[in-house]
Amino acid sequence: MKRVGNWHQRGLSRMIPLFKVGMSGDASARVAETLQSGYIGQGPRVEEFESALRKELGIQNLLTVNSGTSALHLALHLLKRPASGEGFHGIWPGLQPGDEVLATPLTCTATNWPVLGNGLELRWVDVDPNNANMSLDDLKQKLSSRTKVILLVHWGGYPVDLDALGRILDEATPHLGFRPMVIEDCAHAWKSTYKNRFIGSHGNLAAFSFQAIKHLTCGDGGLLVTPNTDLFKRGKLLRWYGIDRDDPRGDFRCENDVPEWGFKFHMNDISATIGLSNLEFADRAVEQHRDNAKFYNSVLQNTPGVELLENATDRLSSYWIYTIKVSRREDFRRKLSESGIMVSQVHERNDKHSTVESYRSFLPQLDSIIDKIICIPVGWWVDEIARNHIADTIKSGW
Ligand SMILES: Cc1ncc(COP(=O)(O)O)c(C=O)c1O
């Protein structure tokens, strides 16, 4: 496989890093061109990037925004209005202040804080100890008529079992009188697949992040996928104040009327140029993450003190991170650090923060893994020398 780089060439650190910015060789020249083009706001490069993303993912209703967090905030905001038809599985009652979002606590705070920002209530769902994703068994127990939204994360890029989730929601719909909407946080899951289709294309709202260290980076940026054209059209307006930039009068600065106010969430042409430059790089990067993960899946099997996460055959992770469960984690961390290998839990459980203290609940499965999970370097910069060194270090014990 032709590698896009390695840790010796592309970094100053002597440690093998856990994350690295993946930037294609021609990004600087292309950005320089955009900078001198006379247009750096939301313009032709954003259009071009969105067209490219439609082709990449095979999804029509997608909108770029300035971050994954904005995409999640907008996704929830769009659901406040009652609606019906395609994507809603019948009548959608709309979100009211105080409605409940069933969410995973094991994620970046960026997943869950938009729930609070939209005046909604969090209810934590326990985590499946086999894959670090939301536990669908616990989710099933916690569905109630107050549950309007399921907000899930594909941890490390490993897809949640979306068909099993769909069956749970189908069963619950007649009792609830509506079908809860699903928002997939796909920040880790660029080009992950579930049943041979890209994550983000399974009929839910989906949010991606193109932040600095994601597989595909724009510096900062995000993407919102909507399950129908109506939400797409509203999202397109609300990402920029509610003003129609395509108004045929041709002067969007002096808007006609704003029927629904919106945000300043749009992507600009500088970020879009970075994203366009990195599309091909990101594909090769994902391949290398997967190749390294396949190597670990094989060589770390049956290593004392190490438990690998689930790896079902109907889905393919992008392996943004590679998570294992280890015994005596602090000793493990010390040994790897002394061996020049950076490791981290990556995301802290969100339910521990005092700002969400009132939502705390008993989550025994998360409790059982939170002191064990640790991520080891798996990215495109981890070459054969590095990954052998990582595997040998782990296999030699700690
Ligand atoms: C799981 C998850 N969700 C959302 C985000 C937020 O994305 P962004 O940084 O683009 O706002 C991140 C972050 O980086 C993330 O890891």
Ligand as a Chemical Component Dictionary entry (heavy atoms), coordinates in Angstrom:
data_LIG
# 
_chem_comp.id                   LIG 
_chem_comp.type                 NON-POLYMER 
_chem_comp.pdbx_formal_charge   0 
_chem_comp.three_letter_code    LIG 
# 
loop_
_chem_comp_atom.comp_id 
_chem_comp_atom.atom_id 
_chem_comp_atom.alt_atom_id 
_chem_comp_atom.type_symbol 
_chem_comp_atom.charge 
_chem_comp_atom.model_Cartn_x 
_chem_comp_atom.model_Cartn_y 
_chem_comp_atom.model_Cartn_z 
_chem_comp_atom.pdbx_ordinal 
LIG C1 C1 C 0 -17.669 12.600 18.846 1  
LIG C2 C2 C 0 -17.510 14.030 18.431 2  
LIG N1 N1 N 0 -18.605 14.748 18.170 3  
LIG C3 C3 C 0 -18.540 16.029 17.783 4  
LIG C4 C4 C 0 -17.337 16.661 17.659 5  
LIG C5 C5 C 0 -17.315 18.104 17.317 6  
LIG O1 O1 O 0 -16.771 18.402 16.109 7  
LIG P1 P1 P 0 -16.171 19.839 15.860 8  
LIG O2 O2 O 0 -14.882 19.925 16.577 9  
LIG O3 O3 O 0 -16.017 19.854 14.357 10 
LIG O4 O4 O 0 -17.147 20.829 16.324 11 
LIG C6 C6 C 0 -16.166 15.947 17.922 12 
LIG C7 C7 C 0 -14.891 16.574 17.817 13 
LIG O5 O5 O 0 -14.012 16.885 17.583 14 
LIG C8 C8 C 0 -16.249 14.602 18.325 15 
LIG O6 O6 O 0 -15.156 13.879 18.593 16 
# 
loop_
_chem_comp_bond.comp_id 
_chem_comp_bond.atom_id_1 
_chem_comp_bond.atom_id_2 
_chem_comp_bond.value_order 
_chem_comp_bond.pdbx_ordinal 
LIG C1 C2 SING 1  
LIG C2 N1 SING 2  
LIG C2 C8 DOUB 3  
LIG N1 C3 DOUB 4  
LIG C3 C4 SING 5  
LIG C4 C5 SING 6  
LIG C4 C6 DOUB 7  
LIG C5 O1 SING 8  
LIG O1 P1 SING 9  
LIG P1 O2 DOUB 10 
LIG P1 O3 SING 11 
LIG P1 O4 SING 12 
LIG C6 C7 SING 13 
LIG C6 C8 SING 14 
LIG C7 O5 DOUB 15 
LIG C8 O6 SING 16 
# 
